[in-house]
Amino acid sequence: MTKVFSFEKLSVWQDAKMLTIEIYNLSKAFPKEEIYGLTSQVKRSANSVNSNIAEGSARSGKKDQARFYTIAFSSLIETLNHIIIARELEYLTETEYKKTREKITLVAYKINALKKSTETT
């Protein structure tokens, strides 16, 4: 039996993980000369989103959790920036861009809700 950690149950982590997989698949079509540039950057920033959600969920203090969720959000915005550039360079179709941007927006809302849940009232 495999232990399931708490972060794996979070829908925001699941959505961010699926976004990362989608980014990896989309970036396969980027030009080979971008392998150490935009391709690498967009993959790292996307993976940072779900990694920071996972790490934040393991922190015991609410303030520390919030810090990691803020980092996750920042990485998500960085990913959006890379996707915008990829579209303008025509590495992505308009359909791919819109679909990915919608997923980024959904994850952004969920990260903000998760962060808000760590705030003391």
Secondary structure, 3 states (H helix, E strand, C coil): CCCCCHHHHCHHHHHHHHHHHHHHHHHCCCCHHHCCCHHHHHHHHHHHHHHHHHHHHCCCCHHHHHHHHHHHHHHHHHHHHHHHHHHHCCCCCHHHHHHHHHHHHHHHHHHHHHHHHCCCC
